[in-house]
Amino acid sequence: MKKIFFSLFLLPLLASCEDKEQKAVDTLMEEIRQQYADGEDSACIRNIDTLRARHPKAAAARREALGIYQQASLRLAQNRLAKVDEALLAAQAKYKQLDSLVSAHKAEGIATEEEFTSHTLQRLLCDSLQTQFDVLCAEIRYIKKRQEMDKETIE
């Protein structure tokens, strides 16, 4: 008798918890969709990470969030790539200018230590930016490949 009474008391309480859980998931998903639509990709990704951590059993929401996560990550990587590309082009132009100046001064025998140092540091900057550019290109290719694989899995 006690078990039946206890079960009848506990059942509505558990149902109430599930409703609160679903409302929290729905609210968070709406916020994620809005942030993605507004182009707030970093905030969107943070909220998706929160969804994954706090609601591990919300499979449908997590599946939808995965697609948004990939799109937001892709957009972030493309934006970073555009900035790195712009910086790389500027650094390469400056390096080319410095290179011709240092080469001319070196041929004349009047190149200074500061010119060589500046030339070397500019080359290092170009190499660093080129590495970032290559990594971002690889990241974008990976995200697109994952999206294709996920699309094939769904179909």
N, C-alpha and C positions, 0 to 999 in steps of 0.2 A: 504494500500500500504506500509506504513511504517513497519507494522508488518511483512509482507511478506519479505521485504528487510532485516529486522532485523533477521528474522528466517533463511534466506538463508546465512547471514553472520555468524550467531552463530553456525549453523550446522557443518561446516568444523572445526571450532574451538573446538567443543566438541569431534568430532571424533579424532582430533589430540591429545587431552588430554587422551582419552581412549587408543590410541596406545602407548603413553608414559607410561601410567600406566601399560599396559601389558608388555612392554619392561622391566620396573623396576621389575615387578613380575618375569618374566622369568630369568632376570639376578640374582636376589636374590635366586631363586630356584636352578639355576645352581651352585651358590656358596654353598648353603646348601647341595646339592648332593655331591659336591666335598669334602667339609669338612667332611661329613659322611664317604665317601669312604677313606679319609685320616686318619680317626680315631680321628678327632678333634671334639669330641662330645660336649664339653662345648661351643665352638664357634658355632657349628651347632645349638644347642638349643637356643643360644642367637639370632641367625639370624631367627630362626623360630618364636621366640617371636616378633622380629621386623616385620616379614611378617604379623603376626596376627594383630599387632597394626596399621601398615601403610596401609595394603591392606585388609580391612575387607570384601570386595565384591569378592575377588578372590577365589571363592569356590573350584574350581578344584585344584588349587595350595595348598590351605590350607588343603584339604583332603589328598593330597600326603604328605604334610609336617607333618601331624599328624602321619602317619605311620613311617616316619623317626624319628620324635620326640620320639615315643615310643621305637624304636630300639636304638636310641642314649641314652635315659634315662636308658634303660635296660643294655646297655654295661657299662655306667658310674657306675651304682649301682653294677654290677658284679665286676668291677675293684676295687671299694671301699671295697666291701665285701672281696675280696682276701687280700687286705692290712690289713683290720681289723682282719681277721682270722689269718694272720701271726703274728700280734702284740699280739693278744689274746693268741695264743699258747706260744709265748715267755714269756708273763706276767704270764701265768699259771705255766710254768716251773719254773720261778723265785720264784713265790709264794710257790710252793711246796717245793723248796729248803729252802726258808726262814722259812716255817712252820716247817719243820723237825728240823732246827737249833734252832728256838725259843722254840719248844717243848722240845728238849733235854736240853737246857739251863734252861728252866723253871723247869724241873724235878730235875735238879741239884741245882736249887736255885741261879743261876748266871745270869739269863736273865736281860738285861739292858733295860732302858726306850727307848733308841734309837732302839733296836731290836724290841720291841713291836710296836713302831711308824712305823718303816719300814715295819713290817709285816702287820699292819693295812692299811697303804697307798697302799701297793701292792695288798691287797685284794680289796680295793676300785677301783684301776685301773682295776683289772680283772672284777669286776662287771660292771664298766663303759663300757669296751670293749665288754662284753657279751651283754649289752643292745644295743649298736650300731650294733652288729652282728645280733641280733634278729630283730631290726628295718629294717636293710637292707634286710634281708631275707623276711620280710613281704612286703617291697616295691617291691622286685623282683616278688614275688607271685602276687601282685596286678597288676603290669605291664603286666605280662603274661596273667592274667585273662582278663584284658581289651583288650588285643590283640585278645584273643579268642572271646570275645563278639563282637568286631568290625568285625572280620572275619565272624561271624555268621550273623551279620547285613547286610553285603555286599552280602552274598549268599542268 
